[in-house]
Amino acid sequence: MEKPQTHPIRVDAGLWRNTMLPEGYIEAWLRPDGTPVQAGDPVAAIRIEDALHDLPAPAQGFLHVMEKVNAVVEPGTVIGEIRSQPG
């Protein structure tokens, strides 16, 4: 049996290039936990100062939410993952 693949959803450090604050927060998950997604689909919205950034799914699969709405995030934080199989 093949081991399911996972792809982390990581908050890109590049989102902070025009800001002074060291952190942001998850404003919303744009898809429910467990939902099938395609690579590039927006799955989460991250707020940094006045800017809102959509994070895309890094791969096709099933969304697994690991951090709650309003969780504080820093550059490189893994907030969820895309799994090749549901569950």
C-alpha positions, 0 to 999 in steps of 0.5 A: 500500500502506497503511503499518502503524500502530504504537501504543507501549506506554508505562509510565504515569507515574501508576504512580509517584504513591505511590512514592519510587523513580524507577524500576521494572522489567519483571517479565514479558511476559504475552503472547509477542512477535508474539501478536495482542492486543485493546485493553485486554489485559494485555501486561506486568507492571511492578514498582515497589517492592512493587507489581505493575502490568499494562500494557494493550495500547493498541490491537488488533494484534500485540505487538512486545516492545522491552525484555527482562524485568528491564529497568529502566524509568522513567515514560514509557519505551516498552517495546514496541508494538502493530503493525497487521500481524504482524512 
